[in-house]
Amino acid sequence: MNKYERQSHHPAGDQALPEAIAGELSQMPGEVLDPSEAPSIAPSRAPLTPSEVRTILMSLLVTMFLAALDQTIVATALPTIGRQFQDVSNLSWVITAYLLASTAVAPVFGTLADIYGRRGMIIAALGLFIAGSILCALAPNLTVLILARGLQGLGGGGIMPIVQTVVSDIVTPRERGQYQSYFSIVWMAAGVGGPVLGGVFAEHLHWSMIFWINVPLGLISLALLLPKMGKIPVFHRRRKVDWLGGVLLMASAVVIMLVLTWGGNRFLWLSPTIMAMIGAAVALTFAFVWHAGTAKEPFLPLSLMGGPIAPYALAGGGCTFGAMLGLTVHLPLYYEVVYHLSASEAGLALIPLAAISTGGSAIAGRAMARSKHYKRVAIIGTSCSALLGCALALTTLPLWGLLLLLSVFALGLGTVFPVSVVALQNSVARAQVGTVTGVMNFFRALMASFMVAAFSAILLMALGADISLGGEHRGPVSSIPAADMIAAFRYVFAAAAALLACAALCMIAMEERPLAGPAKPVGMVE
């Protein structure tokens, strides 16, 4: 028998695949393509060298830093901006405009990246961001500044999902978790350094510098990224764009975010305005779902949100992000009333919560590179954080003890982020990674806004006082007894513990699909 003859006496159709191979084939996401949409037969691109991967990743880190920085750098400069334009009543729109725009367009840019490719969309996102930054710096009045912040938010909201999608294109799923931890570090640096940098620029230079700094950084990012983008593997698939679905999705997102932003602050939750907006949000959401279910190629296929992975990854990541941001927004109030810290000292006391979570992300990333059962680290981390949240709710600690518990709490919750992102991207076809990544960013932003509003409502009900965090309302806050604030925050810590417990249950329920790639830790330098 020569080497070209079959070596089995059984018919080919009667032979069964080995169980391991059959299991992996059954778990591979399938997608039926029209023959006209199939890629042409051409020589495959040369693989990226380690040096090219590093260059692309460094440019992506700079790009992500830009978008993350502009969510925090403006806050400390707002009083200076208000004094110059002599308008304080509409000053909050400088923050709100960016938040609304960036949240609404995240799933849109993710889907468009799957249709038109990553290169065109990252250029568009960075172009909008840089143009918005220039208009912000040159704004002659507050109205122009608010509109320019909206334009800047359109670019910033597009940057997030596209950066994470490009990482998925150049790094195998098993390695991807560790690279996600680097982006967590960037988020931490922007969250901690943004307010400080904004205050320095506003006090010692000019508030417009917080926007001018984006221009050279954005151009550097483009200069580093674009020459290498041509070598990145192509996974997008051209198809007709469902613009109606995209408009319905953005409209419902904007109304929902306005409800969460204005409810309990600008308007009472049961006011006619908020109730009408809630009705509009429900109607737009139902319209989007109905259209997505009937369209031939919907903007956001609802099937992506089902299955044994996507709903649990989205819910787990959303609960964790919501708990973290809700505590970040409200803990300064606790520090000032209970421990009598100044505003700057309360800001520094937030560093353990923000910084240590990146350590949890790094631990989870290394576990994903080494272990077959990669979700165990997230289950253990969220379970420990839930128990620590209960401990915070049941005990009153000195400041050092609170910071120590919060550090361990943050370490545990940080493990969810890389696991949920990579598991979600690994659950869909390569031509849908951008879409599902955009949805993930969208859902996390909604959950974060919802939990900030929910934690505020908890404090309002527990204290029975108007505790706005705005600088012009500090009087009522400073008059609250420390014992009352401690009692009220027990409910906040309990709510955070409940969110982390939900995240742990989601990680347990989520299917642990095998990750492709080398089973070894990966570093930035090879």
VODO-936782 format. One record per residue (C-alpha): residue number from 1; chain; x, y, z. Coordinates in steps of 0.1 Angstrom, whole numbers, plus 5000, padded with zeros to 4 digits. Example, Ala and Ser with C-alpha at 12.3 -4.5 7.8 and 13.67 -1.06 7.14 Angstrom:
VODO-936782
1:A:5123:4955:5078 .
2:A:5137:4989:5071 .
***
This chain:
VODO-936782
1:A:5000:5000:5000 .
2:A:5015:5033:4990 .
3:A:5011:5065:5010 .
4:A:4983:5079:4988 .
5:A:4959:5049:4994 .
6:A:4933:5049:5021 .
7:A:4945:5029:5052 .
8:A:4911:5020:5065 .
9:A:4888:4993:5052 .
10:A:4857:5012:5064 .
11:A:4838:5037:5040 .
12:A:4848:5073:5046 .
13:A:4812:5082:5056 .
14:A:4813:5056:5084 .
15:A:4844:5070:5102 .
16:A:4838:5092:5132 .
17:A:4859:5122:5141 .
18:A:4878:5121:5173 .
19:A:4857:5135:5202 .
20:A:4881:5165:5208 .
21:A:4880:5176:5171 .
22:A:4843:5170:5168 .
23:A:4837:5191:5199 .
24:A:4858:5220:5186 .
25:A:4840:5219:5152 .
26:A:4806:5220:5169 .
27:A:4816:5251:5189 .
28:A:4829:5271:5159 .
29:A:4805:5299:5150 .
30:A:4791:5295:5116 .
31:A:4781:5321:5091 .
32:A:4767:5316:5056 .
33:A:4781:5340:5030 .
34:A:4767:5348:4997 .
35:A:4790:5336:4969 .
36:A:4793:5371:4956 .
37:A:4806:5383:4990 .
38:A:4833:5356:4993 .
39:A:4868:5369:4993 .
40:A:4888:5366:4961 .
41:A:4915:5339:4959 .
42:A:4948:5358:4965 .
43:A:4981:5352:4983 .
44:A:4976:5355:5021 .
45:A:4993:5384:5038 .
46:A:5026:5380:5055 .
47:A:5021:5376:5092 .
48:A:5029:5406:5114 .
49:A:5063:5405:5130 .
50:A:5067:5410:5168 .
51:A:5080:5445:5161 .
52:A:5050:5454:5140 .
53:A:5026:5440:5166 .
54:A:5043:5462:5193 .
55:A:5041:5493:5171 .
56:A:5004:5487:5164 .
57:A:4997:5481:5201 .
58:A:5016:5512:5212 .
59:A:4996:5533:5187 .
60:A:4964:5517:5200 .
61:A:4973:5524:5236 .
62:A:4979:5561:5227 .
63:A:4945:5562:5209 .
64:A:4927:5546:5238 .
65:A:4944:5570:5262 .
66:A:4930:5599:5242 .
67:A:4894:5588:5244 .
68:A:4897:5578:5281 .
69:A:4914:5610:5291 .
70:A:4887:5632:5277 .
71:A:4861:5616:5299 .
72:A:4878:5629:5330 .
73:A:4901:5658:5321 .
74:A:4874:5684:5316 .
75:A:4857:5680:5350 .
76:A:4883:5701:5370 .
77:A:4884:5728:5344 .
78:A:4846:5734:5343 .
79:A:4846:5762:5369 .
80:A:4872:5781:5349 .
81:A:4852:5776:5317 .
82:A:4820:5787:5334 .
83:A:4837:5819:5346 .
84:A:4850:5828:5312 .
85:A:4818:5822:5294 .
86:A:4797:5836:5323 .
87:A:4773:5806:5321 .
88:A:4771:5781:5349 .
89:A:4736:5768:5344 .
90:A:4744:5749:5312 .
91:A:4780:5739:5322 .
92:A:4770:5703:5328 .
93:A:4763:5699:5291 .
94:A:4800:5700:5284 .
95:A:4802:5666:5301 .
96:A:4768:5653:5291 .
97:A:4772:5660:5253 .
98:A:4804:5639:5252 .
99:A:4788:5611:5272 .
100:A:4757:5610:5251 .
101:A:4775:5610:5218 .
102:A:4802:5585:5227 .
103:A:4777:5560:5242 .
104:A:4753:5562:5212 .
105:A:4778:5556:5185 .
106:A:4798:5528:5201 .
107:A:4777:5500:5185 .
108:A:4774:5520:5152 .
109:A:4812:5522:5148 .
110:A:4816:5486:5158 .
111:A:4792:5475:5131 .
112:A:4806:5498:5104 .
113:A:4841:5484:5112 .
114:A:4827:5449:5103 .
115:A:4813:5463:5070 .
116:A:4839:5487:5058 .
117:A:4870:5476:5076 .
118:A:4890:5488:5106 .
119:A:4913:5512:5087 .
120:A:4886:5535:5074 .
121:A:4867:5536:5107 .
122:A:4897:5543:5129 .
123:A:4906:5572:5106 .
124:A:4871:5585:5108 .
125:A:4869:5582:5146 .
126:A:4903:5598:5151 .
127:A:4895:5625:5125 .
128:A:4862:5634:5143 .
129:A:4880:5634:5177 .
130:A:4908:5657:5165 .
131:A:4884:5680:5147 .
132:A:4861:5682:5178 .
133:A:4891:5689:5200 .
134:A:4902:5718:5178 .
135:A:4867:5733:5177 .
136:A:4865:5729:5215 .
137:A:4898:5748:5220 .
138:A:4886:5776:5196 .
139:A:4850:5778:5209 .
140:A:4840:5815:5213 .
141:A:4810:5806:5236 .
142:A:4795:5778:5256 .
143:A:4770:5767:5230 .
144:A:4798:5761:5204 .
145:A:4818:5743:5231 .
146:A:4789:5719:5239 .
147:A:4784:5712:5202 .
148:A:4821:5706:5197 .
149:A:4821:5682:5226 .
150:A:4794:5663:5210 .
151:A:4815:5660:5178 .
152:A:4845:5650:5199 .
153:A:4823:5623:5216 .
154:A:4813:5608:5182 .
155:A:4850:5602:5176 .
156:A:4858:5591:5212 .
157:A:4829:5566:5212 .
158:A:4841:5551:5179 .
159:A:4877:5547:5191 .
160:A:4869:5523:5220 .
161:A:4853:5494:5200 .
162:A:4876:5497:5170 .
163:A:4908:5496:5191 .
164:A:4895:5464:5209 .
165:A:4885:5449:5175 .
166:A:4919:5456:5160 .
167:A:4935:5438:5190 .
168:A:4914:5408:5183 .
169:A:4926:5409:5146 .
170:A:4963:5407:5155 .
171:A:4964:5387:5187 .
172:A:4951:5351:5193 .
173:A:4922:5347:5218 .
174:A:4944:5330:5244 .
175:A:4969:5359:5242 .
176:A:4943:5386:5240 .
177:A:4934:5387:5277 .
178:A:4969:5398:5287 .
179:A:4969:5426:5261 .
180:A:4935:5437:5274 .
181:A:4951:5443:5308 .
182:A:4974:5469:5292 .
183:A:4944:5488:5281 .
184:A:4930:5486:5317 .
185:A:4962:5503:5328 .
186:A:4956:5531:5303 .
187:A:4921:5535:5316 .
188:A:4935:5538:5352 .
189:A:4962:5563:5341 .
190:A:4936:5584:5324 .
191:A:4911:5582:5353 .
192:A:4937:5592:5378 .
193:A:4958:5617:5357 .
194:A:4929:5633:5338 .
195:A:4915:5655:5367 .
196:A:4950:5664:5379 .
197:A:4961:5674:5344 .
198:A:4929:5693:5337 .
199:A:4933:5713:5369 .
200:A:4969:5722:5362 .
201:A:4961:5734:5326 .
202:A:4931:5754:5338 .
203:A:4950:5770:5367 .
204:A:4985:5776:5353 .
205:A:4980:5777:5315 .
206:A:4946:5780:5298 .
207:A:4916:5756:5298 .
208:A:4918:5752:5260 .
209:A:4951:5733:5265 .
210:A:4930:5703:5277 .
211:A:4918:5701:5241 .
212:A:4949:5712:5222 .
213:A:4969:5684:5238 .
214:A:4947:5659:5218 .
215:A:4959:5672:5184 .
216:A:4996:5661:5185 .
217:A:4987:5629:5204 .
218:A:4961:5620:5178 .
219:A:4984:5628:5149 .
220:A:5012:5607:5165 .
221:A:4988:5578:5169 .
222:A:4977:5580:5132 .
223:A:5013:5582:5121 .
224:A:5022:5551:5140 .
225:A:4991:5531:5131 .
226:A:4983:5538:5095 .
227:A:5016:5525:5079 .
228:A:5009:5491:5096 .
229:A:4972:5489:5091 .
230:A:4977:5475:5056 .
231:A:4992:5443:5071 .
232:A:4965:5436:5096 .
233:A:4944:5406:5086 .
234:A:4911:5415:5069 .
235:A:4879:5400:5084 .
236:A:4853:5425:5075 .
237:A:4825:5417:5051 .
238:A:4808:5442:5028 .
239:A:4771:5443:5030 .
240:A:4742:5467:5028 .
241:A:4741:5491:5058 .
242:A:4708:5491:5077 .
243:A:4707:5528:5084 .
244:A:4672:5528:5098 .
245:A:4683:5502:5124 .
246:A:4713:5523:5133 .
247:A:4693:5555:5137 .
248:A:4668:5537:5159 .
249:A:4696:5523:5180 .
250:A:4713:5557:5185 .
251:A:4680:5575:5192 .
252:A:4670:5550:5219 .
253:A:4704:5552:5234 .
254:A:4704:5590:5236 .
255:A:4670:5591:5252 .
256:A:4679:5564:5278 .
257:A:4711:5582:5287 .
258:A:4692:5615:5291 .
259:A:4668:5598:5314 .
260:A:4696:5584:5335 .
261:A:4715:5618:5335 .
262:A:4685:5641:5342 .
263:A:4664:5618:5365 .
264:A:4667:5629:5401 .
265:A:4689:5659:5392 .
266:A:4674:5682:5367 .
267:A:4639:5667:5370 .
268:A:4622:5645:5395 .
269:A:4620:5608:5386 .
270:A:4581:5610:5385 .
271:A:4580:5643:5367 .
272:A:4560:5645:5334 .
273:A:4592:5652:5314 .
274:A:4611:5621:5327 .
275:A:4580:5599:5323 .
276:A:4575:5611:5287 .
277:A:4612:5604:5280 .
278:A:4609:5569:5295 .
279:A:4579:5562:5273 .
280:A:4598:5575:5242 .
281:A:4628:5553:5251 .
282:A:4606:5522:5255 .
283:A:4589:5529:5221 .
284:A:4622:5535:5203 .
285:A:4636:5503:5218 .
286:A:4606:5482:5207 .
287:A:4608:5498:5173 .
288:A:4645:5488:5170 .
289:A:4639:5453:5182 .
290:A:4610:5448:5158 .
291:A:4630:5462:5129 .
292:A:4660:5440:5137 .
293:A:4637:5410:5137 .
294:A:4622:5417:5103 .
295:A:4652:5432:5084 .
296:A:4670:5410:5060 .
297:A:4704:5422:5072 .
298:A:4698:5441:5105 .
299:A:4723:5467:5117 .
300:A:4726:5447:5149 .
301:A:4716:5410:5146 .
302:A:4697:5401:5177 .
303:A:4711:5365:5174 .
304:A:4744:5378:5186 .
305:A:4729:5386:5220 .
306:A:4718:5350:5226 .
307:A:4736:5318:5231 .
308:A:4755:5303:5261 .
309:A:4782:5331:5261 .
310:A:4771:5366:5250 .
311:A:4743:5374:5275 .
312:A:4764:5362:5304 .
313:A:4796:5380:5293 .
314:A:4776:5412:5287 .
315:A:4758:5410:5320 .
316:A:4789:5401:5340 .
317:A:4810:5428:5325 .
318:A:4782:5454:5329 .
319:A:4775:5446:5365 .
320:A:4812:5448:5374 .
321:A:4817:5481:5355 .
322:A:4786:5495:5370 .
323:A:4796:5487:5405 .
324:A:4831:5501:5400 .
325:A:4819:5534:5385 .
326:A:4791:5538:5409 .
327:A:4815:5536:5438 .
328:A:4840:5558:5421 .
329:A:4814:5586:5417 .
330:A:4800:5584:5452 .
331:A:4830:5575:5475 .
332:A:4844:5610:5475 .
333:A:4812:5621:5493 .
334:A:4818:5593:5519 .
335:A:4854:5603:5524 .
336:A:4846:5640:5529 .
337:A:4817:5635:5554 .
338:A:4830:5605:5573 .
339:A:4868:5610:5573 .
340:A:4868:5648:5568 .
341:A:4891:5646:5538 .
342:A:4894:5676:5514 .
343:A:4883:5672:5478 .
344:A:4918:5666:5466 .
345:A:4925:5641:5493 .
346:A:4892:5623:5485 .
347:A:4903:5621:5449 .
348:A:4936:5605:5459 .
349:A:4917:5580:5481 .
350:A:4901:5567:5449 .
351:A:4934:5555:5435 .
352:A:4933:5521:5452 .
353:A:4899:5513:5436 .
354:A:4910:5525:5402 .
355:A:4946:5513:5402 .
356:A:4943:5479:5418 .
357:A:4916:5468:5394 .
358:A:4943:5468:5367 .
359:A:4962:5442:5387 .
360:A:4932:5420:5386 .
361:A:4930:5424:5349 .
362:A:4966:5415:5345 .
363:A:4962:5384:5367 .
364:A:4932:5373:5346 .
365:A:4951:5379:5314 .
366:A:4980:5357:5325 .
367:A:4956:5330:5336 .
368:A:4939:5330:5302 .
369:A:4973:5326:5285 .
370:A:4982:5296:5308 .
371:A:4951:5278:5318 .
372:A:4924:5259:5299 .
373:A:4898:5268:5325 .
374:A:4903:5305:5322 .
375:A:4870:5317:5337 .
376:A:4878:5303:5371 .
377:A:4899:5333:5380 .
378:A:4870:5356:5373 .
379:A:4846:5334:5393 .
380:A:4870:5335:5423 .
381:A:4877:5372:5419 .
382:A:4841:5383:5418 .
383:A:4831:5360:5446 .
384:A:4858:5374:5469 .
385:A:4847:5410:5459 .
386:A:4811:5402:5467 .
387:A:4821:5389:5502 .
388:A:4842:5420:5507 .
389:A:4813:5442:5497 .
390:A:4792:5426:5524 .
391:A:4820:5432:5549 .
392:A:4821:5469:5539 .
393:A:4784:5471:5544 .
394:A:4785:5454:5579 .
395:A:4815:5471:5594 .
396:A:4829:5506:5601 .
397:A:4866:5508:5595 .
398:A:4893:5534:5599 .
399:A:4904:5550:5567 .
400:A:4934:5527:5562 .
401:A:4913:5496:5568 .
402:A:4887:5508:5543 .
403:A:4913:5515:5516 .
404:A:4929:5481:5522 .
405:A:4895:5463:5517 .
406:A:4887:5484:5487 .
407:A:4921:5475:5472 .
408:A:4913:5437:5475 .
409:A:4878:5444:5463 .
410:A:4891:5461:5432 .
411:A:4916:5433:5426 .
412:A:4888:5408:5424 .
413:A:4864:5428:5402 .
414:A:4893:5436:5377 .
415:A:4895:5399:5368 .
416:A:4861:5401:5349 .
417:A:4871:5426:5323 .
418:A:4895:5406:5301 .
419:A:4876:5373:5306 .
420:A:4843:5388:5295 .
421:A:4858:5407:5265 .
422:A:4878:5378:5251 .
423:A:4850:5352:5257 .
424:A:4825:5375:5239 .
425:A:4848:5381:5209 .
426:A:4856:5344:5208 .
427:A:4819:5334:5206 .
428:A:4812:5351:5172 .
429:A:4824:5349:5136 .
430:A:4854:5370:5128 .
431:A:4833:5393:5106 .
432:A:4811:5401:5136 .
433:A:4838:5409:5162 .
434:A:4835:5446:5157 .
435:A:4797:5445:5161 .
436:A:4797:5425:5193 .
437:A:4826:5447:5207 .
438:A:4806:5478:5201 .
439:A:4776:5463:5218 .
440:A:4797:5455:5248 .
441:A:4810:5491:5251 .
442:A:4774:5503:5247 .
443:A:4760:5480:5274 .
444:A:4788:5488:5299 .
445:A:4782:5526:5294 .
446:A:4744:5521:5300 .
447:A:4750:5499:5331 .
448:A:4775:5524:5345 .
449:A:4750:5553:5340 .
450:A:4722:5533:5355 .
451:A:4742:5523:5386 .
452:A:4754:5558:5392 .
453:A:4717:5569:5392 .
454:A:4707:5539:5413 .
455:A:4734:5546:5439 .
456:A:4723:5583:5441 .
457:A:4687:5572:5446 .
458:A:4698:5548:5474 .
459:A:4716:5577:5492 .
460:A:4687:5600:5487 .
461:A:4662:5576:5502 .
462:A:4685:5567:5531 .
463:A:4695:5603:5539 .
464:A:4663:5621:5530 .
465:A:4683:5650:5517 .
466:A:4693:5666:5485 .
467:A:4729:5654:5481 .
468:A:4739:5667:5446 .
469:A:4776:5662:5439 .
470:A:4778:5696:5422 .
471:A:4801:5721:5437 .
472:A:4773:5747:5441 .
473:A:4754:5723:5464 .
474:A:4781:5715:5489 .
475:A:4762:5731:5518 .
476:A:4736:5704:5523 .
477:A:4763:5677:5520 .
478:A:4786:5691:5546 .
479:A:4757:5694:5571 .
480:A:4750:5656:5570 .
481:A:4761:5638:5602 .
482:A:4788:5612:5597 .
483:A:4768:5585:5614 .
484:A:4739:5591:5589 .
485:A:4763:5589:5560 .
486:A:4778:5556:5573 .
487:A:4744:5541:5577 .
488:A:4734:5552:5542 .
489:A:4765:5538:5526 .
490:A:4758:5504:5541 .
491:A:4731:5501:5514 .
492:A:4755:5513:5487 .
493:A:4781:5488:5496 .
494:A:4754:5461:5498 .
495:A:4743:5471:5463 .
496:A:4779:5468:5450 .
497:A:4782:5434:5467 .
498:A:4750:5422:5450 .
499:A:4763:5434:5416 .
500:A:4795:5414:5421 .
501:A:4775:5384:5431 .
502:A:4755:5386:5399 .
503:A:4788:5389:5380 .
504:A:4801:5358:5397 .
505:A:4769:5339:5387 .
506:A:4772:5351:5351 .
507:A:4808:5338:5350 .
508:A:4797:5305:5364 .
509:A:4768:5302:5338 .
510:A:4789:5313:5308 .
511:A:4802:5286:5286 .
512:A:4839:5282:5287 .
513:A:4847:5278:5250 .
514:A:4883:5268:5242 .
515:A:4906:5297:5232 .
516:A:4930:5294:5202 .
517:A:4966:5303:5206 .
518:A:4998:5292:5225 .
519:A:4992:5281:5260 .
520:A:5019:5302:5276 .
521:A:5022:5337:5290 .
522:A:5028:5365:5265 .
523:A:5047:5398:5271 .
524:A:5048:5430:5252 .
525:A:5084:5423:5242 .
526:A:5093:5392:5224 .
***
